[in-house]
Amino acid sequence: MFKATLDKLSKGITLGVALLSLLMSGLFSFIPDSPFWIALIPLVTLGLVILFTFIYSPLGYSVNNEHLVIHRRINSFQIPKKSIQKVYAVSPAEMGSAIRLMGNGGMFGYTGIYRSKSQGTMEWFVTQRKNYLVIETNYKKKYVLSPDDVNACLNAIQL
């Protein structure tokens, strides 16, 4: 398996959101004449967001005879190797400024649908804002991974 470690920004965002949920819960507890459970609203809401992003965050990638597998805590994502047309590494400069259209922008990684001028629309399974590996498929989809060892992963995927 090719490891996918979190970058410092992602770790900071994750910690910040966790602390924010605790802070908001504490602040809600000071609302005069409010029931005790009102303080649980931000804690439960942000707790669910944290849980969801945690279980669906990429842990690493592997390649077998039939699939490229994006490992997550539950429901790993598979891309059939026969659908892969092109695989290439992209530097952060070549990726350009990617805009998140829908997804997660830093909690336990960067996942979801992103768009950049240079690469178009892509589905990200990324844990760091470097080491980009772009997978183009024959059904007009682009996936982006961020393995710690881009070259080894690229060589394993090569058709």
N, C-alpha and C positions, 0 to 999 in steps of 0.2 A: 504494500500500500504506500502511496506517495502522501506524505504528511502535508497538512495545510494549517500552519500556525497563524494565530491572530496577530495583526500589527498593533502598534501602540495606540493608535487612534481608536481602533475597534475595542481594545481593552478599556480605554478611557470612557468611551461612550457607554459601554456595558455597565461599568462601575457607576458612572454618573446617573444613568436611568434608575439603577437599583437604589442609590442614595436619594434621588429625587422622590421615588415612591415612598420611602420611609419619611422623608421630610414633609411631604404633602399629607401623609397620614397623620403625622404629629400635629401639623397646622390645623387640620380638619377637626382634631379632638378638642381644640380651643374654641370652637364655635359655640357661643352661649346658647343654652337651652336646647341643644341638639342631642338626639339619642346617641348612645355610644357607637352604634354600628356605622354612623355617618363617616367616622374616621377610617373605616375599612374600605370605603369605595375606591379611593386612589390606590390603596395597597393591593386590593384584589384586581382592579383593572390593569394596573401596570405589572402586577405579578403574573397575570395571564399573558400579557405581551412578552414579558421576559421568558416565561416558560415556553411559549410557542416558538420564539426565535431561537431558544436554546435547543429544543428537540429537532428543529429543522435546519440547524446550522451545519455547514460542511465540516466533516472531520478529516477527510482525506479522499483520495481517488485511487482506483485500481483498474486494471485492464485484464480482462480474460479473453478467451477465444471469440466470444460473441458480443461482449458489451464493454463500454467504458462505464464504470460505476462511480457515482458520487455518493460517498458514504455519509449518512446522517444517523442520528440516534434512533430514529424510526423512519421507515419509508424511504430507503435509499433510492436514488434516481438513476436510471440506466439509459444510456444512449447506445442503440445498436451500432456495432462497428461497421456493418455493411451500409449504414446510412451516412457515415462520415465521408465527406468529400475532401475536406481540407483541414489541416491542423497547423497552426503557426503561433510562434511567440510574438508578443507585442510589448514594447516598452511603455511605461507610463506616458511618455511624451507622445508616442504614436497613438495611444488610446485616446488621448485628449481629455477634455472635461466631459465626463459622463454624467448625465442627469438621470436621477431615479424617477421612473414613471410610475412604478408600483412595486413596493417591496420594502426591504429592510436596509437602512443606511448606516449600519455600524454595530448593532447589537449582535455579538457573537459572529460578526462577519457582515458581508454585503451580499444580499440575495434578492432576487426578483428581476423585474424588467427594467433595464437601463437603456439609455440612448446616448450616442456620441456622434459628432459630425463625421469623424473618420471611420467609425465601425458600424454605424447604423443602430438598429434595435437588436438588443442581445438579452439573453437570460443569464444572470450572474449566479455563480456558486463560488464566491470569492471570500477569502479571509484576510487578504492584505492587498493594499493598493500598489502592488508591484508584481512581478512574475506572472503577468497575464498570459494565459494560453487560450487561444480562440479556436473553437471547434465549429466548422461550418458543415451543415448536413444537406442532403439532397432534398429535404423537404423545406428548404429556405429558412432554417432556424440557425441562429448563432448562439453558442454557449460559451461562457467565459469561466475559466478555472484559475486558481492561483496556487499551484503546488510549490512547496519549498524548493524542490529541485525540478525546475522547468524542463531542462534538457533531457533528463532521465524519463520524465513523464511523456514528453514529446516523442522520444524514441520508442517508448512502449506502445503509444497509440498509432504511430506511423503505419500506414497500410502496406 
